[in-house]
Amino acid sequence: MPRANPIDKHDLRRRALAESALRTLGELGYAKSSLREIANNSEFSHGVVHYYFSDKLQLIVYCVKYYKQRCVTRYDHVVADATSPEGLLVAFTDKLRETIVEEAPMHRLWYDLRSQSMFEQSLREAVGQIDRALEEMTWRVVNRYAQLCGVEPSLTPNTAYGMLDGLFQQALLGYLSGDEESLDVLSAQVHQLMPRILQPVPASVSHIQ
C-alpha cells in the first residue's frame, strides 16, 4: 500500500482536529471558544492545535467548511428517490426534522458563524461560499419538486433558499428552547410553502425577487 505523502498526513490531522473541535464549538459557540478551550476538550494538546491552525478563526472556518461539505449532499437521495410531489415533501421534511434532532449543535454553530460574519470581515468569504452551496442544495429539492408537479419554480434559487432557511432556523430555535411542537410546525410550514414556490408571483411584488 502506498504511503500517504506529507500533505495527505497534514490534511488528515486537520480533519481529525476538526472532528474533535466541532463538538466543543457546537456546545460553546464562536465567542466562548478558544484554541485552548478546544484543546482542553479534546485528545489534542494546545500546542498541536496551534501548530495546525494559527488562530481560532482559521480553525472555525475550516471546521464549518468541513462539516458543511457533508451537509450539502444530505438531500441528494431524497431528490433521487422521489417519484411524486407529496412523497418528496414527506422525505424532505423527515430529513429536516432528523438533522435538527441529531445535529442541532452544528446548525447552531453555523448560524452563530453567519451572524458573526456581519462583524468579522475575514469570515465573509467562507460564509458566502457555504451559503451558496446550501442554496444549491435547497434548489435541487425545489427544482425536483417542480418537475414532479410538471411546472417551473416561480421564485429564484436565492429567494427559495431564504424562505426555507428561515423556517429551518425558527424550528431549530424552537427545538433548542424545548418547544415540542417546533418540528411538527416545520413540517406543516414546508408543506404549505412548497406549492406556493410554484405559483406565479403577482406583478406588484415580483420586483422583490
C-alpha positions in Angstrom: 0.0 0.0 0.0 1.5 3.4 -1.0 2.4 5.7 1.9 0.4 8.9 2.4 2.5 11.9 1.4 3.2 14.7 4.0 0.4 16.8 2.6 -2.1 14.0 3.0 -1.0 13.4 6.6 -1.3 17.0 7.4 -4.8 17.2 6.0 -5.8 14.0 7.8 -4.6 15.5 11.1 -6.5 18.8 10.4 -9.6 16.7 9.7 -9.2 14.8 13.0 -8.8 18.1 14.8 -11.9 19.5 13.1 -14.0 16.5 14.2 -12.9 17.0 17.8 -13.2 20.8 17.7 -16.7 20.7 16.3 -18.0 19.1 19.5 -16.7 22.0 21.6 -17.7 24.7 19.1 -21.2 23.3 18.9 -21.5 23.5 22.7 -19.9 26.8 23.4 -20.3 28.8 20.1 -18.0 31.2 18.5 -17.5 33.8 21.2 -16.8 31.4 24.1 -14.4 29.0 22.2 -10.7 29.5 22.2 -7.9 27.2 20.9 -7.0 26.3 24.5 -10.6 25.6 25.4 -10.9 23.4 22.3 -7.7 21.6 23.1 -8.9 21.0 26.7 -12.0 19.3 25.5 -10.1 17.1 23.0 -7.4 14.5 22.9 -5.0 17.0 21.3 -2.7 19.4 23.2 -2.9 23.2 22.8 0.4 23.1 21.0 -0.8 20.6 18.5 -4.0 22.5 17.8 -2.0 25.8 17.4 0.5 24.0 15.0 -2.2 23.1 12.6 -4.3 26.3 13.0 -2.8 29.7 13.6 -5.8 31.1 15.4 -9.4 30.3 16.4 -10.9 31.9 13.3 -8.9 29.7 10.9 -9.9 26.6 12.9 -13.6 27.6 13.0 -13.8 28.3 9.3 -12.1 25.0 8.5 -14.4 23.1 10.8 -17.6 24.6 9.4 -16.5 24.1 5.8 -15.6 20.5 6.6 -19.0 19.9 8.2 -21.0 21.6 5.5 -19.2 19.6 2.8 -21.1 16.7 4.2 -24.4 18.6 4.7 -24.7 19.7 1.1 -25.3 16.2 -0.1 -27.8 15.3 2.7 -30.9 15.6 0.5 -29.4 14.1 -2.7 -31.1 10.7 -2.1 -34.4 12.5 -1.3 -34.2 14.0 -4.8 -33.1 10.8 -6.5 -35.7 8.6 -4.9 -38.7 10.9 -5.2 -41.5 9.7 -7.6 -44.3 12.1 -6.5 -44.5 15.6 -5.2 -46.1 14.5 -1.9 -43.5 11.7 -1.5 -40.7 14.2 -1.9 -42.2 16.6 0.6 -42.6 13.8 3.2 -39.0 12.6 2.7 -37.6 16.2 2.7 -39.4 17.2 5.9 -38.5 14.0 7.6 -34.8 14.7 6.8 -35.1 18.3 8.0 -36.5 17.0 11.3 -33.9 14.4 11.6 -31.0 16.7 11.1 -32.3 19.1 13.7 -32.6 16.4 16.3 -29.3 14.7 15.5 -27.1 17.7 14.7 -28.6 20.7 16.5 -25.3 22.0 17.9 -23.7 22.0 14.5 -26.6 24.0 13.0 -26.4 26.4 15.9 -22.7 26.9 15.3 -23.4 27.6 11.6 -26.0 30.3 12.4 -23.6 31.8 15.0 -20.8 32.0 12.5 -23.0 33.5 9.8 -24.1 36.2 12.3 -20.5 36.9 13.3 -19.6 37.4 9.6 -21.5 40.7 9.8 -18.8 41.9 12.2 -15.8 39.8 11.1 -14.9 40.6 7.5 -12.5 37.7 7.5 -15.4 35.3 7.9 -17.5 36.6 5.0 -15.8 34.8 2.1 -16.1 31.4 3.8 -19.7 32.1 4.9 -20.6 33.2 1.4 -19.2 30.0 -0.1 -21.1 27.8 2.4 -24.3 29.8 1.9 -24.1 29.3 -1.9 -23.6 25.6 -1.5 -26.6 25.3 0.8 -28.6 27.4 -1.7 -27.7 25.0 -4.5 -28.6 22.0 -2.3 -32.0 23.6 -1.5 -32.7 24.4 -5.1 -32.1 20.8 -6.2 -35.0 19.8 -3.9 -37.2 22.7 -5.1 -36.4 22.0 -8.8 -37.2 18.3 -8.4 -40.5 19.1 -6.7 -41.4 21.4 -9.6 -40.5 18.8 -12.1 -42.7 16.2 -10.4 -45.6 18.8 -10.4 -45.0 19.5 -14.1 -44.3 23.2 -13.7 -41.4 25.6 -13.3 -40.5 27.3 -10.0 -41.7 30.9 -9.9 -39.0 32.1 -7.4 -35.3 32.5 -7.8 -33.0 30.0 -6.0 -31.9 32.7 -3.6 -35.4 33.6 -2.6 -36.5 30.0 -2.2 -33.4 29.3 -0.1 -34.1 32.3 2.1 -37.6 31.3 2.8 -36.8 27.6 3.6 -33.8 28.5 5.6 -35.8 31.0 7.7 -38.3 28.2 8.5 -35.5 25.9 9.4 -33.8 28.4 11.7 -37.1 29.1 13.5 -37.6 25.4 14.0 -34.1 24.9 15.3 -34.5 27.8 17.8 -37.8 26.3 19.0 -36.3 22.9 19.4 -33.3 24.2 21.3 -35.8 26.1 23.5 -37.7 22.9 24.3 -40.7 23.6 22.1 -42.0 20.1 21.5 -44.2 21.2 18.6 -41.5 23.0 16.6 -40.7 20.1 14.4 -44.3 19.4 13.5 -44.7 23.1 12.8 -41.7 23.0 10.4 -43.2 20.1 8.5 -46.5 21.9 8.1 -44.9 25.1 7.0 -42.8 23.4 4.4 -45.9 21.6 3.0 -47.6 25.0 2.8 -44.7 26.8 1.3 -43.5 24.5 -1.4 -46.7 24.7 -3.6 -46.5 28.5 -3.3 -43.0 28.5 -4.7 -44.5 27.2 -7.9 -47.3 29.7 -8.1 -46.9 32.8 -10.3 -45.8 35.9 -8.3 -48.2 38.9 -8.6 -46.6 41.7 -10.7 -46.9 44.1 -7.8 -44.4 42.1 -5.7 -42.3 40.5 -8.4 -39.6 43.1 -8.1 -38.8 41.8 -4.6 -37.1 38.7 -6.2 
